[in-house]
Amino acid sequence: MKRVFITGASSGIGAALAQRYAAQGAVLGLVARRQALLEQLKASLPHPQRHRTYALDVTDHTALAAAAADFIAANDGADVVIANAGISRGTLTEHAEDLAAFERIVATNVTATVATFAPFVAAMKKQAQAGSRACRLVGIASVAGIRGLPGAEAYSASKAAVISYCESLRVELKAAGIKVVTIAPGYIDTPMTRENAYPMPFLMPVEKFAAQAIAAIDAGSSYRVIPWQMGVVAKALRLLPNCAYDFAFAKAPHKKRDL
């Protein structure tokens, strides 16, 4: 029975991952701020009595560590830990009031990823040494982290940081037998993207995304962009000279600044 701990589990990508893992027979630790939505999700899953919910903000590192410790103790370890919790809003450096939003986005998307993984590393090292379990730490990044998007300075910076952080961690933990997987979603149909008032190419249903993400996690892929079409676009954008990229995106639509 696979043991899976997911942050940002109450809706969107997190909920879809939880539903698919539960259908496969996994036991879940579900983390999110909204207790009512967590309980609704748990009740909808097969064998709800197996799963544990933790209503907390991932920026509360003490509460997050306590949840991780409870899950490890209850299940004698963990096999997959998915740092999925994330927030997004438009930010502009010229507006002083956006600094607080920038700090909150970085704290939720980057620092909380570290705080999510940290309590599991020692237990996973022991499991990997025993050779009985495949261990995965999974960071949910974004194609927005591949090149900086105008009007999304904080979000792009935070997701670029997740990509680089997971790469560093992947190399660091390779010898210990723990695989670090980076998933970079493109446009996925979730409550977060439904707020976007602009076209979203290759928009993917969240259930389809979850299926492909879990396949990548099971395979121990180091890095995967989903859907693959956005991976092609991302590679092309990365290869563009700065002058061409700047010209192409100078008038790109901006995400709303208000929460």
C-alpha positions in Angstrom: 0.0 0.0 0.0 1.6 3.3 -1.1 1.8 6.1 1.5 1.4 9.5 0.0 1.5 13.0 1.6 0.1 15.9 -0.4 0.0 19.6 0.4 -2.6 21.9 -1.3 -4.9 18.9 -1.4 -8.3 20.5 -1.0 -8.9 21.4 -4.6 -7.4 21.6 -8.1 -4.2 19.6 -8.8 -3.9 18.4 -5.2 -7.4 17.0 -5.0 -7.1 15.3 -8.4 -3.8 13.6 -7.3 -5.5 12.5 -4.1 -8.4 11.0 -5.9 -6.2 9.1 -8.3 -3.9 7.8 -5.6 -6.8 6.7 -3.4 -8.3 4.9 -6.4 -5.0 2.9 -6.6 -5.3 1.9 -3.0 -2.9 4.4 -1.4 -3.1 5.7 2.1 -3.1 9.5 2.1 -2.0 12.5 4.2 -4.0 15.5 3.0 -2.8 19.0 3.9 -4.7 22.3 3.1 -6.0 25.3 4.9 -9.7 24.6 4.6 -10.8 21.9 7.0 -14.3 21.6 5.5 -13.0 20.9 2.0 -10.5 18.5 3.3 -13.2 16.5 5.0 -15.4 16.6 2.0 -12.5 15.2 -0.1 -11.7 12.5 2.4 -15.3 11.4 2.6 -15.4 11.1 -1.2 -12.4 8.8 -1.4 -12.4 5.0 -1.3 -11.7 3.8 2.3 -11.8 7.2 3.9 -10.9 5.8 7.3 -7.4 5.1 5.9 -6.6 8.8 5.2 -5.6 11.6 7.5 -6.3 15.3 7.1 -4.3 18.2 8.4 -5.9 21.7 8.3 -3.0 24.1 8.3 -1.2 26.8 6.4 2.0 25.4 4.9 3.9 28.6 5.9 3.4 27.4 9.5 6.4 25.2 9.5 5.9 23.9 13.1 2.4 22.7 12.2 3.6 21.2 8.9 6.4 19.3 10.7 3.9 18.0 13.3 1.6 16.8 10.5 4.5 15.1 8.8 5.6 13.4 12.0 2.0 12.2 12.7 1.8 10.7 9.2 5.1 9.0 9.4 4.3 7.5 12.8 0.8 6.4 11.7 2.1 4.7 8.6 5.6 3.7 9.5 7.0 6.1 6.8 6.1 7.6 3.5 6.7 6.7 -0.1 5.6 9.9 -2.0 5.6 13.4 -0.7 4.1 16.0 -3.1 4.7 19.7 -2.3 1.8 21.0 -4.3 0.6 24.0 -2.2 0.9 27.2 -4.2 -0.6 30.6 -4.8 -0.6 33.0 -7.6 -1.4 36.6 -8.3 -0.2 39.4 -10.4 2.7 41.5 -8.9 4.4 44.6 -10.1 7.6 45.8 -8.5 6.7 49.5 -9.0 3.8 49.1 -6.5 5.1 49.1 -3.0 2.0 47.3 -1.7 2.9 44.3 -3.9 5.9 43.5 -1.8 3.8 41.8 0.8 2.2 39.7 -1.9 5.7 38.8 -3.3 6.8 37.7 0.1 3.7 35.6 0.7 4.0 33.9 -2.8 7.7 33.0 -2.1 6.9 31.8 1.4 4.1 29.5 0.1 5.6 28.3 -3.2 9.3 28.0 -2.3 10.0 28.0 1.5 7.0 25.8 2.2 8.3 23.2 -0.4 11.5 22.9 1.7 9.5 22.7 4.9 7.3 20.0 3.4 10.2 17.8 2.3 12.5 18.3 5.3 10.7 16.1 7.9 10.6 13.1 5.5 14.2 12.9 4.4 15.6 10.9 7.3 12.8 8.4 7.2 13.1 8.0 3.5 16.8 7.5 3.7 16.2 4.5 6.1 13.6 3.1 3.7 15.9 3.5 0.7 18.7 1.8 2.6 16.4 -1.1 3.4 15.6 -1.4 -0.3 12.0 -2.2 0.2 10.4 1.0 -0.9 10.8 3.5 -3.8 10.9 7.0 -2.3 9.9 10.1 -4.1 9.9 13.8 -3.2 7.9 15.7 -5.8 7.9 19.5 -6.4 5.1 21.0 -8.4 6.7 23.9 -10.4 5.3 25.6 -13.5 6.2 26.5 -17.0 6.0 30.0 -15.7 9.3 29.3 -14.0 11.1 28.6 -17.3 11.1 32.3 -18.4 9.9 35.3 -16.5 6.4 36.4 -17.4 5.5 40.1 -17.3 3.1 41.0 -14.5 3.9 37.7 -12.7 7.2 38.6 -11.3 6.7 36.8 -7.9 5.0 33.7 -9.4 7.6 33.2 -12.1 10.5 33.8 -9.7 9.0 31.4 -7.1 8.5 28.6 -9.7 12.0 29.1 -11.1 13.3 28.7 -7.6 11.3 25.5 -7.1 12.9 24.1 -10.3 16.4 25.0 -9.2 15.8 23.8 -5.6 14.5 20.4 -6.7 17.4 20.0 -9.1 19.9 20.7 -6.2 18.0 18.3 -4.0 17.9 15.7 -6.6 21.6 15.6 -7.0 22.1 15.8 -3.2 19.9 12.8 -2.5 20.8 10.6 -5.4 23.3 8.6 -3.5 20.8 8.0 -0.7 18.4 6.4 -3.1 15.7 9.1 -2.9 14.4 10.4 -6.3 13.4 14.0 -6.6 10.8 14.6 -9.3 10.0 18.1 -10.7 6.6 18.4 -12.4 6.0 21.6 -14.4 2.4 22.0 -15.3 1.3 24.1 -18.2 -2.3 25.4 -18.2 -4.4 23.0 -16.2 -8.1 23.5 -15.7 -8.3 24.4 -12.0 -9.8 27.1 -9.9 -6.5 29.0 -10.1 -6.4 29.1 -13.9 -10.1 29.8 -14.3 -9.4 33.3 -13.0 -7.2 34.0 -16.1 -8.9 36.3 -18.5 -6.7 35.4 -21.5 -6.3 32.4 -23.8 -4.6 29.4 -22.3 -3.0 27.1 -25.0 -3.2 23.4 -24.5 -5.5 23.7 -21.5 -5.6 20.2 -19.9 -8.3 18.7 -17.7 -7.0 18.3 -14.2 -7.8 14.5 -14.1 -5.7 13.9 -17.2 -2.9 15.9 -15.7 -3.0 13.9 -12.5 -2.8 10.6 -14.4 0.3 11.8 -16.3 1.9 13.3 -13.2 1.5 10.1 -11.3 3.0 8.1 -14.1 6.0 10.4 -14.1 6.4 10.1 -10.4 6.2 6.3 -10.5 8.9 6.3 -13.2 11.1 8.5 -11.1 11.4 11.1 -13.9 13.7 13.9 -12.9 11.7 16.6 -14.7 8.5 16.5 -16.7 6.4 19.3 -18.3 2.7 18.4 -18.6 1.1 18.6 -21.2 4.0 17.7 -23.5 3.0 20.4 -26.0 3.9 23.0 -23.4 7.2 21.3 -22.9 8.0 22.0 -26.6 6.9 25.6 -26.2 8.9 26.0 -23.1 12.1 24.7 -24.7 11.6 27.0 -27.7 11.1 30.0 -25.4 14.2 29.1 -23.5 16.2 29.1 -26.7 14.9 32.5 -27.8 17.4 35.3 -27.6 16.4 37.9 -25.0 15.7 40.5 -27.6 13.2 38.2 -29.4 11.6 37.1 -26.1 11.2 40.6 -24.9 9.6 41.7 -28.1 7.2 38.8 -28.2 6.1 39.1 -24.6 6.2 42.9 -24.1 2.4 43.1 -24.5 1.5 39.7 -23.0 -1.7 39.7 -20.8 -1.2 40.2 -17.1 -2.7 38.2 -14.2 -4.9 40.2 -11.9 -3.1 41.9 -9.0 -6.0 41.7 -6.5 -6.5 38.5 -4.4 
